[in-house]
């Protein structure tokens, strides 16, 4: 939910009107010379307007560019340093250039070094006040947006938990029941023991990740491998999964249960048989900072309930609320279906 890098058109008009009014106030307080005649007043107001517009619009442009370059809360300190230094340097340089230009055009203007220093110091005061107003307003907007995003993310996480559990029983009850059932199985029945342990691991991950906005990719992939192992008990070699994930990407973060949902959707909506095995490929594009989950596109026969699309919509919304650098992308052609998830920074949602 990015904030606007600069005010809308209506706000820009208010800025121009405000600068004109400021120049008028400066003219009214400039001294007796400005009131000797209408011509004196016009010249004084014209000079004040020139200073106000050049300094006001120039410093506003500096603020806009810095907001575009450093828009995040974590970059506020760097942005403020650059804003203070850039505004001060621009104000001083523009003041000297305007004053020298006016002195060249009109010999009555004092352009001595002392006068230039005094005018620059006077102009710095409204400049810094104006930049402070812009920054305060932007900070307040960020605070409001962060609050809204946190509320929406909490709602999206709750929906994801409901979709993942898909039942009304307490997951703690199911997890404990699975452990109890594992203890009742004969020790010699190793496949049943392994299946129940894997199922318990699945619910353990759901319980541990339910209150976390993001998890390391390594944890999510470990969960996916366990989930796939459980599914292969049913599908056997009719499902083939390949992982191409460099070790350096495992510390990046993803929304919990998001990768598993993509694998689950592939198994749910596509045929997986000996004649038509289902192939899934999980690959990380390190350069793009993204994880792509790709599967062969071979829809199940008609008659089965179609997908609602709520799962993918929820994943898209969660990544948007997490401030992902790129949106979730879905690409489908005649042979494949692929979803690309942006990998988040190691400190996002930790």
Secondary structure, DSSP 8 states (H G I E B T S, - for coil): ----SS--HHHHHHHHHHHHHHHHHHHHTS-GGGGS-HHHHHHHHHHHHHHHHHHHHHHHHHHHHHHHHS-SGGGHHHHHHHHHHHHHHHHHHHHHHHHHHHHHH-TTS---HHHHHHHHHHHHHHHHHHHHHHHHHHHHHHHHHHHHHHHHHHHHHHHHHHHHH-SSS-HHHHHHHHHHHHHHS-TT-HHHHHHHHHHHHHHHHHHHHTT-S-EEHHHHHHHHHHHHHHHHHHHGGGEEEEEE--GGGTTSEE-TTHHHHHHHHHHHHB---SSS-EEEEEEEETTTTEEEEEEE--B--TTS----SHHHHHHHHHHHHTT-SS--EEEE-SSEEEEEEE-B-TTTT-
